[in-house]
Structure formats: structure tokens, C-alpha cells
């Protein structure tokens, strides 16, 4: 090899190999340069390729090592050709895991399964890592752990439902406060003791040309909302006459409220049960009725208690709701004696205290019942395949021949809470006597005909005497957990009924619908503000 350096400076360096390319005009030197450049590029590409591939190989290798540690006795025994045959190994692991789970299920079926002592996923990882369990042991421990967690979740849901219903049984502090303050006002304020209605309006109480509304309640605030919403949406409020029937303990605050807060041009009568003078025979029948209902309630409660409050699927809410103390309330059961409560009236609209009126109701008194006794919503806004409330099978025991021979279990029960009653037609029937007869049959049948409550025997007594009303008159179920209805249906309904445990004055009520009720609360009233009802 020779170096040639020019004399004028280092501008050109020539490297030549005397043994190559002689006689070819220097082509050998050029070929060598190309070969050297080609070798450098190849090396660079190879390094880049390794830099990309090696991390993936490392991750795959690490994964196989970890997998082998939990599956095989020795990681080295499992390596072999698994580096390029991961799919076959995964399939094998899946088959082994499936077989282990099936075996564990079979063992559990014969009672050999034991309760898992592991409480968390971290405990499971430690168990598998420290004791080096095989896949069968892993399946056994994992299945027991998951079953235990599932039982805990179901138990928590069950207890949450029970506590929710227990919360519905209580009376909020604000309502207690309102009753106490009104009772005090009744004793110190002469205006709170003024006569209801005033003497010049007494004649309206029996005048059939007026629209008579009956409310049986011991809830002052609820009664005020029913009357306020009805009057505000009435075309002719001066034609409305409200008859409130309450118990002795609520009479004083109820009277004080409506004496102080007049219902515009409508007339309000407040009457306590202690002010009725009924014949001895009626008193005896009422006591008998209440005692039978208490017996049915106690039997239902004992059955649930004996079963540790376990329910048939889909009957949780109905079973618990039947234990509500309101099922034993005298005012709820007195509806069957309405003709005797109001002997001078011929047609009334009966409203529950958990409803709110959104539309004028005057056309209800003009409805022709075609000889029937009660007008009620039977069909639903959702079509022919659903009911506006419940079906007969939700109330009755259709395994008993007395029930199955009189009713069809999939028929819809008519809605109570907003009903038109033709009292004149009622007095010409034996509905009240039929109601008492069914109560006695229930006793002789071991109290197994229906769940606690007044509606079930009422449905039997009024069988064939019901006139169906348009579904838009009455939308019920706003107090249940599962209530769902389009907003346009709620807005167009004449009466919204908060039937169910979640009454609008309770904290457990649905905030999406309770505003329909709260907008009719008299928030400017001094007692409402002091008792913080709107809070």
C-alpha cells in the first residue's frame, strides 16, 4: 500500500493497493470502497433491528418465566420450545383451569366445599405465591372466594332493601314539629279554633250540586297539598267541598291549619272519628274488621321472620311493603264504610293523602258510571301488555281454590287513590257485607288468601262493579323504587299518586319526581318555615 501526498498541501490523499485492479483503470479501488460502505450499512441496520426485537423477546421470556412459576414445578422444565409455542400452552392452561373449576363445582355440590378464609385479592396472590399452589388448588380457592364475595353482595343488597323500607315507616321530625306547633296554636289562638266551615257555608256540605272530595288522613301537610293542588288547578274552585276525616289525635292540628289557611273560595270540613255517632252494630263490625287485618298482618310477619326475611325472586318490595304499619291504620280500612260516613252524599271523589292534582277534576262528577259503583283507572298508558299498578297475582294466593275460582291472576287490579264513587248505587248493593264475608273466609282458610292490606278484600267486594277511566286521570307508583314513566305522561296526568314506601315528604323519596309535590307546599307559612319542611 502506498500513500501519495501532494506538495501544495493536504488537499488530496491517494491510497492504492498494488495487487488489485492493475490494468482496469482504478476500478478495483472503487469496488473495495463500495464493499466497505455496504458492510457499514448492514451493521447499522442489524443493530437497529436488534434494538427493536430484543425488548419483545425479553418481555416474552419474562412472561413465560412467571407463567411457568405458577404452572410447573420448575420453570426450566416448562421453557423448552414454549418461546414460540405460547398459544398451545395457553390452551392447555385454559383446559386445566376449566377442568379444575368443574371438579370444584362437583365437590361443592356434594357438600365438600369449605368457606374461603381469603378476604381480598391480595390475600389470594400471597396464598398462590408463598405456597406455590397448583392450578387445581388455585381454582378451588378462587371459586370459594368469589362465591363468598357474591353472598356478601347479595346480603348487602337485601339489608339495604330492608332498611329502606324501615325508613319509610317513620315520621319525619319536621312533621312532628308541624303538628305540635299547630296544636299549640289551637290552644292560644282563637282564629285557629274558628268553625269549619263557617256558618254561611254549612249548607254546601250536603248540597249535591257541589263537587264533594273526601280525604281520609292523619297527615296535615299531605292534606294541605292535596287541597292546594286541587283548588289551584280547578276551573271553578268555588264548587269544591272537601271533607277531611282524621283521627282524634290529629283533629286539633288539622283543624288549626285549615282555620288559619283558608282554601280560597272552596269549603273545607274537618271531622274527627270521635265526632261520629255510629250504631253499636257498625262499631262491632269495624272492630272485627281491624282484628282480622291484624291477624293477617301478624301471620305474614311471622312467615317472613321464620324464613329470615328471604323472598321469592321479584317479590321483595311487595313482601316488605305489606309490613307497613299503614296496613293496620283505621283510616285506611274505613273506606269500605264511606256510605255510612256520608249518608247525605250521592257522588264523591276519594283522594289519598299522597296524591297531587295537576288538572281540573270537575268532569269526574259528570262521568256516567253506567250503573257501576266505582270509577277507577284499570288500563295503562303503556299498552295492553302492562298494568297501571299491580296484577291480581301480586295481592292474592292463587294456589287457594277460593281465589283461583273468582279471579284471573294476570288481570290488572284497578288503581285506588283517585276514585269516583256513586254512593247511591253503592247503598243498593251488598258491597260492605261482601267485604266482611271475605274477611271471615280468610280466617276460616288459615289467613292465606291475600297479603296484608285493605285493597285485596276491596277488590273482591267490588268485583264486577268497576267502571274503567281513561289512564291519563291517574298515574301511580311514584313512591316505588322501580318507578319509570316518560316525562310527558307525568305532565299530562290529572293526578300523580306517590303510592309505595317513598312518600314525597320522606328523605328516601325520588328527587326526580317529588318536586311535583313540593311546589304545592305553602312555603310562606310561618310554621312550615320554622319546622324547616322545605329543607
C-alpha positions as CSV (number, residue, x, y, z in Angstrom):
1,X,0.0,0.0,0.0
2,X,1.4,3.4,-1.0
3,X,0.4,7.0,0.2
4,X,0.7,9.9,-2.2
5,X,0.5,13.4,-0.7
6,X,0.6,16.5,-2.9
7,X,3.3,19.1,-2.3
8,X,0.9,22.1,-2.3
9,X,-0.8,21.0,0.9
10,X,-3.0,18.2,2.2
11,X,-5.7,18.5,-0.4
12,X,-5.6,15.0,-1.8
13,X,-4.7,11.7,-0.3
14,X,-4.5,8.6,-2.5
15,X,-4.4,5.1,-1.2
16,X,-3.6,2.4,-3.6
17,X,-3.1,-1.3,-3.5
18,X,-0.6,-2.5,-6.0
19,X,-2.0,-6.0,-6.1
20,X,-5.5,-5.1,-7.1
21,X,-7.2,-3.6,-10.1
22,X,-4.0,-3.1,-12.3
23,X,-4.9,-2.7,-15.9
24,X,-8.5,-1.8,-15.1
25,X,-8.2,2.0,-14.8
26,X,-8.6,2.0,-11.0
27,X,-12.0,0.1,-10.9
28,X,-10.7,-2.2,-8.2
29,X,-10.4,0.6,-5.7
30,X,-13.9,1.8,-6.3
31,X,-15.3,-1.8,-5.8
32,X,-13.5,-2.0,-2.5
33,X,-14.9,1.3,-1.3
34,X,-18.4,0.1,-2.2
35,X,-17.9,-3.1,-0.3
36,X,-16.8,-1.2,2.8
37,X,-19.8,1.1,2.6
38,X,-22.1,-1.8,2.2
39,X,-20.7,-3.6,5.3
40,X,-21.2,-0.5,7.4
41,X,-24.8,0.0,6.4
42,X,-25.6,-3.7,7.0
43,X,-24.1,-3.5,10.5
44,X,-26.2,-0.4,11.3
45,X,-29.4,-2.0,10.1
46,X,-28.7,-5.1,12.1
47,X,-28.1,-3.1,15.3
48,X,-31.4,-1.2,14.8
49,X,-33.2,-4.4,14.2
50,X,-31.8,-6.0,17.4
51,X,-32.7,-2.9,19.3
52,X,-36.4,-3.3,18.2
53,X,-36.7,-7.1,18.6
54,X,-34.8,-7.7,21.8
55,X,-37.2,-5.9,24.2
56,X,-40.1,-8.0,22.8
57,X,-38.1,-11.2,23.3
58,X,-37.2,-10.1,26.8
59,X,-40.9,-9.4,27.7
60,X,-42.0,-12.7,26.2
61,X,-39.3,-14.6,28.1
62,X,-40.2,-12.9,31.4
63,X,-43.9,-13.7,30.9
64,X,-43.1,-17.4,30.3
65,X,-40.9,-17.5,33.4
66,X,-43.7,-16.0,35.5
67,X,-46.3,-18.3,33.9
68,X,-44.0,-21.3,34.5
69,X,-43.6,-20.5,38.1
70,X,-47.3,-20.9,38.8
71,X,-48.0,-23.9,36.5
72,X,-44.9,-26.1,36.5
73,X,-42.8,-27.5,39.3
74,X,-39.7,-26.0,37.7
75,X,-39.6,-23.0,35.4
76,X,-36.8,-24.6,33.4
77,X,-38.9,-27.7,32.7
78,X,-41.6,-25.6,31.1
79,X,-39.4,-23.5,28.9
80,X,-38.4,-25.9,26.0
81,X,-40.0,-24.7,22.9
82,X,-42.6,-22.6,24.6
83,X,-40.9,-19.4,23.5
84,X,-42.5,-19.9,20.1
85,X,-45.5,-22.1,21.1
86,X,-47.3,-19.8,23.6
87,X,-50.7,-20.4,22.0
88,X,-50.6,-24.2,22.7
89,X,-49.6,-23.6,26.3
90,X,-52.3,-21.1,26.9
91,X,-54.9,-23.6,25.5
92,X,-53.5,-26.3,27.8
93,X,-53.7,-24.0,30.8
94,X,-57.3,-23.0,29.9
95,X,-58.3,-26.6,29.7
96,X,-56.7,-27.5,33.0
97,X,-58.4,-24.5,34.7
98,X,-61.8,-25.4,33.3
99,X,-61.4,-29.0,34.4
100,X,-60.4,-27.8,37.9
101,X,-63.4,-25.5,38.2
102,X,-65.8,-28.3,37.1
103,X,-64.3,-30.6,39.7
104,X,-64.6,-28.0,42.4
105,X,-68.2,-27.4,41.5
106,X,-68.9,-31.1,41.7
107,X,-67.2,-31.3,45.1
108,X,-69.3,-28.3,46.3
109,X,-72.5,-30.0,45.2
110,X,-71.8,-32.9,47.5
111,X,-71.0,-30.6,50.4
112,X,-67.3,-30.9,50.5
113,X,-66.7,-27.2,49.8
114,X,-65.5,-25.1,52.7
115,X,-65.8,-21.4,53.3
116,X,-62.8,-19.5,52.0
117,X,-60.7,-17.7,54.5
118,X,-59.4,-15.2,52.0
119,X,-60.9,-11.8,52.1
120,X,-59.2,-9.9,49.3
121,X,-57.3,-10.3,46.0
122,X,-54.0,-9.5,47.8
123,X,-54.6,-12.5,50.1
124,X,-55.2,-14.7,47.1
125,X,-51.9,-13.6,45.5
126,X,-50.0,-14.2,48.7
127,X,-51.6,-17.6,49.0
128,X,-50.6,-18.6,45.5
129,X,-47.1,-17.2,45.7
130,X,-46.0,-18.4,49.1
131,X,-47.5,-21.9,49.0
132,X,-46.9,-22.5,45.3
133,X,-50.3,-23.9,44.6
134,X,-51.1,-25.9,41.5
135,X,-53.8,-24.9,39.1
136,X,-56.4,-27.1,40.8
137,X,-55.8,-25.5,44.2
138,X,-56.0,-22.1,42.5
139,X,-59.4,-22.9,41.0
140,X,-60.7,-24.2,44.3
141,X,-59.6,-21.2,46.4
142,X,-60.7,-18.7,43.8
143,X,-64.1,-20.2,43.4
144,X,-64.7,-20.3,47.1
145,X,-63.6,-16.7,47.4
146,X,-65.8,-15.5,44.6
147,X,-68.9,-17.3,46.0
148,X,-68.2,-15.8,49.4
149,X,-68.0,-12.3,47.9
150,X,-71.2,-12.9,45.9
151,X,-73.1,-14.0,49.1
152,X,-71.8,-10.8,50.8
153,X,-73.1,-8.6,48.0
154,X,-76.5,-10.3,47.9
155,X,-76.7,-9.9,51.7
156,X,-75.8,-6.2,51.5
157,X,-78.5,-5.6,48.8
158,X,-81.0,-7.5,50.9
159,X,-80.3,-5.5,54.0
160,X,-80.3,-2.2,52.1
161,X,-83.8,-3.0,50.9
162,X,-85.0,-3.9,54.4
163,X,-83.5,-0.7,55.8
164,X,-85.0,1.4,53.0
165,X,-88.5,0.1,53.9
166,X,-87.9,0.6,57.6
167,X,-87.1,4.3,56.8
168,X,-90.4,4.6,55.1
169,X,-92.2,3.6,58.3
170,X,-91.0,6.6,60.2
171,X,-92.5,10.1,60.5
172,X,-90.0,12.9,59.8
173,X,-89.2,15.3,62.6
174,X,-90.5,18.3,60.6
175,X,-94.0,16.7,60.5
176,X,-93.9,16.1,64.3
177,X,-92.9,19.7,64.7
178,X,-95.7,21.0,62.5
179,X,-98.4,19.0,64.4
180,X,-97.0,20.2,67.8
181,X,-96.9,23.9,66.8
182,X,-100.4,23.8,65.3
183,X,-101.7,22.1,68.4
184,X,-100.2,24.9,70.5
185,X,-101.7,27.5,68.1
186,X,-105.1,25.9,68.5
187,X,-104.9,26.4,72.3
188,X,-103.7,30.1,72.2
189,X,-105.2,31.5,69.0
190,X,-109.0,31.9,68.8
191,X,-108.8,32.1,65.0
192,X,-107.4,28.5,64.9
193,X,-110.5,27.4,66.7
194,X,-113.0,29.0,64.4
195,X,-115.7,26.8,63.0
196,X,-115.1,24.9,59.8
197,X,-116.8,25.6,57.5
198,X,-118.2,29.0,58.5
199,X,-121.9,29.0,59.2
200,X,-122.8,30.6,55.9
201,X,-121.2,27.7,54.0
202,X,-122.6,24.8,56.1
203,X,-125.3,24.1,53.5
204,X,-122.7,23.1,50.9
205,X,-121.7,20.1,52.9
206,X,-124.8,18.1,51.7
207,X,-125.7,20.0,48.6
208,X,-125.4,17.5,45.6
209,X,-124.8,20.4,43.2
210,X,-121.3,20.9,44.6
211,X,-118.2,18.7,43.9
212,X,-117.5,16.7,47.1
213,X,-114.0,15.4,47.7
214,X,-113.3,13.0,50.6
215,X,-109.8,12.7,52.1
216,X,-109.1,10.2,55.0
217,X,-105.8,11.2,56.5
218,X,-103.8,11.9,59.7
219,X,-101.1,13.9,57.8
220,X,-101.7,17.7,58.0
221,X,-99.0,18.6,55.4
222,X,-100.2,15.9,52.9
223,X,-103.8,17.1,53.2
224,X,-102.8,20.7,52.6
225,X,-101.0,19.7,49.4
226,X,-104.0,17.7,48.1
227,X,-106.4,20.6,48.7
228,X,-104.0,23.3,47.5
229,X,-103.2,21.4,44.2
230,X,-106.9,20.6,43.6
231,X,-108.0,24.2,44.1
232,X,-105.2,25.8,42.1
233,X,-105.9,23.7,39.1
234,X,-109.8,23.9,39.3
235,X,-111.7,25.9,36.8
236,X,-114.4,26.6,39.3
237,X,-112.8,26.2,42.8
238,X,-115.9,27.7,44.5
239,X,-117.8,24.5,43.6
240,X,-115.4,22.3,45.6
241,X,-116.2,21.0,49.0
242,X,-113.5,19.0,50.9
243,X,-114.4,16.5,53.6
244,X,-111.4,15.6,55.7
245,X,-111.8,12.7,58.1
246,X,-109.0,12.2,60.6
247,X,-108.3,10.6,64.0
248,X,-108.7,12.1,67.4
249,X,-105.0,13.0,67.9
250,X,-104.7,14.7,64.6
251,X,-108.0,16.6,64.7
252,X,-106.7,19.6,66.6
253,X,-103.6,20.4,64.3
254,X,-105.7,19.6,61.2
255,X,-108.4,22.0,62.3
256,X,-106.0,24.7,63.2
257,X,-104.2,24.5,59.8
258,X,-107.3,24.9,57.7
259,X,-108.8,27.5,60.0
260,X,-105.7,29.7,59.6
261,X,-105.0,28.9,56.0
262,X,-108.2,29.2,54.0
263,X,-108.6,27.2,50.8
264,X,-109.5,30.2,48.6
265,X,-113.2,30.0,47.7
266,X,-113.5,26.3,48.4
267,X,-115.1,24.9,51.5
268,X,-113.2,22.6,53.9
269,X,-114.7,20.4,56.6
270,X,-112.5,18.7,59.2
271,X,-114.1,15.9,61.2
272,X,-112.6,13.5,63.7
273,X,-113.7,9.9,64.1
274,X,-114.6,10.7,67.7
275,X,-117.3,13.0,66.4
276,X,-119.2,10.3,64.6
277,X,-122.1,8.6,66.4
278,X,-122.4,5.2,64.8
279,X,-124.8,2.4,65.8
280,X,-123.4,-0.3,68.0
281,X,-123.6,-2.8,65.1
282,X,-121.3,-0.7,63.0
283,X,-118.8,-0.3,65.8
284,X,-118.7,-4.1,66.3
285,X,-118.1,-4.7,62.6
286,X,-115.3,-2.2,62.5
287,X,-113.6,-3.8,65.5
288,X,-114.0,-7.2,63.9
289,X,-112.5,-6.0,60.6
290,X,-109.5,-4.5,62.3
291,X,-108.8,-7.6,64.4
292,X,-108.9,-9.8,61.3
293,X,-106.5,-7.5,59.4
294,X,-104.1,-7.6,62.4
295,X,-104.2,-11.4,62.4
296,X,-103.3,-11.4,58.7
297,X,-100.5,-8.9,59.3
298,X,-99.1,-10.9,62.2
299,X,-99.1,-14.1,60.2
300,X,-97.3,-12.5,57.2
301,X,-94.7,-11.0,59.6
302,X,-94.1,-14.3,61.3
303,X,-93.7,-16.1,58.0
304,X,-91.1,-13.6,56.9
305,X,-89.3,-13.8,60.2
306,X,-89.2,-17.6,60.2
307,X,-87.7,-17.5,56.7
308,X,-85.1,-15.0,57.8
309,X,-86.7,-12.4,55.5
310,X,-85.9,-14.4,52.4
311,X,-88.1,-13.8,49.4
312,X,-89.2,-15.4,46.2
313,X,-87.5,-13.6,43.3
314,X,-89.3,-10.5,42.3
315,X,-91.5,-10.2,45.4
316,X,-89.1,-8.3,47.7
317,X,-90.8,-4.9,47.7
318,X,-94.3,-6.3,47.9
319,X,-93.5,-8.5,50.8
320,X,-91.9,-5.7,52.8
321,X,-94.4,-3.1,51.8
322,X,-97.1,-5.4,53.3
323,X,-95.5,-5.0,56.7
324,X,-96.0,-1.2,56.7
325,X,-97.9,-0.1,59.8
326,X,-100.3,1.8,57.5
327,X,-101.8,-1.6,56.6
328,X,-103.3,-1.6,60.1
329,X,-104.4,2.1,60.1
330,X,-108.1,2.5,60.9
331,X,-108.5,5.3,58.4
332,X,-107.3,3.1,55.5
333,X,-109.9,0.4,56.4
334,X,-112.8,2.8,56.9
335,X,-113.2,3.4,53.2
336,X,-115.5,0.4,53.0
337,X,-117.9,2.4,55.3
338,X,-117.9,5.6,53.2
339,X,-121.7,5.5,52.6
340,X,-122.2,5.5,56.4
341,X,-119.6,8.3,56.9
342,X,-121.5,10.5,54.4
343,X,-125.2,9.4,54.4
344,X,-126.3,12.6,52.7
345,X,-124.0,12.5,49.7
346,X,-124.6,10.7,46.4
347,X,-121.4,11.1,44.4
348,X,-117.9,11.8,45.7
349,X,-114.3,11.7,44.5
350,X,-112.0,9.9,47.0
351,X,-108.4,11.1,47.1
352,X,-105.5,9.6,49.0
353,X,-103.3,11.9,51.0
354,X,-100.2,11.0,48.9
355,X,-101.5,12.4,45.6
356,X,-101.0,15.7,43.9
357,X,-103.6,17.1,41.4
358,X,-102.4,18.7,38.2
359,X,-105.6,19.2,36.2
360,X,-109.2,20.2,36.7
361,X,-111.3,17.3,38.1
362,X,-114.8,18.7,37.6
363,X,-115.6,16.3,34.7
364,X,-115.2,13.3,37.1
365,X,-118.5,14.2,38.8
366,X,-120.2,14.3,35.4
367,X,-118.8,10.9,34.4
368,X,-121.6,8.3,33.8
369,X,-120.6,5.1,35.6
370,X,-123.3,3.1,33.8
371,X,-124.7,1.6,37.0
372,X,-121.3,0.8,38.4
373,X,-120.2,1.8,41.9
374,X,-116.6,2.9,41.4
375,X,-114.8,4.6,38.6
376,X,-111.1,3.8,38.5
377,X,-108.1,3.5,36.2
378,X,-107.7,-0.1,35.1
379,X,-105.9,0.1,31.8
380,X,-102.4,1.5,31.5
381,X,-100.8,4.2,29.4
382,X,-98.0,1.7,28.4
383,X,-100.4,-0.5,26.4
384,X,-102.2,-3.8,26.7
385,X,-99.3,-5.8,28.0
386,X,-98.8,-3.9,31.2
387,X,-100.8,-2.7,34.2
388,X,-101.1,0.8,35.7
389,X,-100.5,-0.8,39.1
390,X,-100.3,-4.4,40.0
391,X,-101.9,-7.6,38.9
392,X,-104.1,-9.8,41.0
393,X,-101.3,-12.3,41.5
394,X,-99.4,-9.6,43.4
395,X,-102.1,-9.5,46.0
396,X,-103.7,-12.9,46.2
397,X,-102.7,-16.5,46.8
398,X,-103.9,-18.2,43.6
399,X,-103.0,-21.7,44.9
400,X,-106.1,-21.5,47.0
401,X,-109.3,-22.5,45.2
402,X,-111.4,-19.7,46.7
403,X,-109.2,-17.2,44.9
404,X,-108.5,-19.1,41.6
405,X,-112.2,-19.7,41.1
406,X,-113.0,-16.0,41.4
407,X,-110.2,-14.1,39.8
408,X,-107.6,-14.4,36.9
409,X,-104.1,-13.9,38.2
410,X,-102.9,-11.9,35.2
411,X,-105.7,-9.4,35.2
412,X,-104.9,-5.8,36.3
413,X,-106.2,-4.6,39.6
414,X,-107.9,-1.2,39.5
415,X,-106.0,1.7,41.0
416,X,-107.0,3.1,44.3
417,X,-106.1,6.6,45.4
418,X,-108.2,8.6,43.0
419,X,-111.7,7.1,42.5
420,X,-115.2,8.2,41.8
421,X,-117.9,6.6,43.9
422,X,-121.6,6.6,43.2
423,X,-122.8,6.2,46.8
424,X,-126.4,6.0,45.8
425,X,-125.6,2.9,43.7
426,X,-123.4,1.6,46.5
427,X,-126.2,1.6,49.0
428,X,-128.3,-0.6,46.7
429,X,-125.6,-3.3,46.8
430,X,-124.2,-5.5,49.5
431,X,-120.5,-4.5,49.0
432,X,-119.8,-3.8,52.6
433,X,-121.4,-7.1,53.7
434,X,-119.4,-8.9,50.9
435,X,-116.2,-7.3,52.3
436,X,-116.9,-8.7,55.8
437,X,-117.8,-12.1,54.4
438,X,-114.4,-12.3,52.6
439,X,-112.6,-11.4,55.8
440,X,-114.3,-14.3,57.6
441,X,-113.5,-16.6,54.8
442,X,-109.9,-15.6,55.2
443,X,-109.9,-16.6,58.8
444,X,-111.5,-19.9,58.1
445,X,-108.9,-20.5,55.3
446,X,-106.0,-20.0,57.7
447,X,-105.4,-16.4,56.7
448,X,-103.8,-17.5,53.5
449,X,-105.9,-15.8,50.8
450,X,-104.0,-12.5,50.4
451,X,-101.3,-10.3,51.7
452,X,-101.9,-7.7,54.5
453,X,-103.8,-4.6,53.5
454,X,-107.3,-3.3,52.8
455,X,-107.1,-3.3,49.0
456,X,-107.2,-7.1,48.4
457,X,-110.6,-7.8,50.0
458,X,-111.9,-4.5,48.5
459,X,-111.0,-5.8,45.0
460,X,-113.1,-8.9,45.8
461,X,-116.0,-6.9,47.2
462,X,-116.2,-4.6,44.2
463,X,-115.8,-7.3,41.6
464,X,-117.9,-6.5,38.5
465,X,-118.8,-3.1,39.8
466,X,-115.9,-1.0,38.4
467,X,-116.1,1.5,35.6
468,X,-112.8,2.0,33.8
469,X,-111.5,5.5,33.5
470,X,-109.0,7.0,31.0
471,X,-105.4,6.2,32.1
472,X,-104.5,9.9,31.9
473,X,-106.6,10.5,35.0
474,X,-104.3,8.7,37.4
475,X,-100.6,7.8,37.2
476,X,-99.5,5.8,40.3
477,X,-96.3,4.2,41.6
478,X,-94.2,7.4,42.1
479,X,-93.3,6.2,45.6
480,X,-91.7,2.9,44.5
481,X,-88.1,2.2,43.8
482,X,-88.6,0.9,40.3
483,X,-90.9,3.7,39.0
484,X,-90.2,4.7,35.4
485,X,-92.5,6.8,33.3
486,X,-92.0,9.3,30.4
487,X,-92.0,12.9,31.4
488,X,-94.8,13.7,29.0
489,X,-97.0,11.1,30.8
490,X,-96.3,12.7,34.2
491,X,-97.0,16.2,32.9
492,X,-100.3,15.2,31.2
493,X,-101.7,13.2,34.1
494,X,-104.6,14.7,36.1
495,X,-103.4,13.0,39.4
496,X,-99.9,11.9,40.4
497,X,-100.0,9.2,43.1
498,X,-97.0,8.6,45.2
499,X,-98.1,5.1,46.0
500,X,-95.3,3.0,47.5
501,X,-93.0,3.4,50.5
502,X,-91.1,6.6,49.3
503,X,-93.6,9.2,50.1
504,X,-92.7,12.7,48.9
505,X,-92.2,14.1,52.4
506,X,-89.6,11.5,53.2
507,X,-85.9,11.7,52.6
508,X,-85.9,8.5,50.7
509,X,-88.3,9.9,48.1
510,X,-87.2,10.1,44.5
511,X,-85.8,13.6,43.8
512,X,-86.7,13.3,40.1
513,X,-90.5,13.3,40.9
514,X,-91.0,14.8,44.3
515,X,-90.8,18.4,43.0
516,X,-94.3,17.8,41.5
517,X,-95.5,17.6,45.1
518,X,-93.3,20.2,46.8
519,X,-94.4,23.0,44.5
520,X,-97.8,22.9,46.2
521,X,-96.4,23.2,49.8
522,X,-97.2,26.5,51.4
523,X,-93.6,27.6,51.9
524,X,-94.7,31.1,53.1
525,X,-96.4,29.7,56.1
526,X,-94.6,30.5,59.4
527,X,-95.0,27.0,60.8
528,X,-93.6,25.4,57.6
529,X,-90.6,27.7,57.8
530,X,-90.0,27.2,61.5
531,X,-90.2,23.4,61.1
532,X,-87.8,23.5,58.1
533,X,-90.1,21.4,56.0
534,X,-88.8,22.8,52.7
535,X,-85.2,21.9,53.7
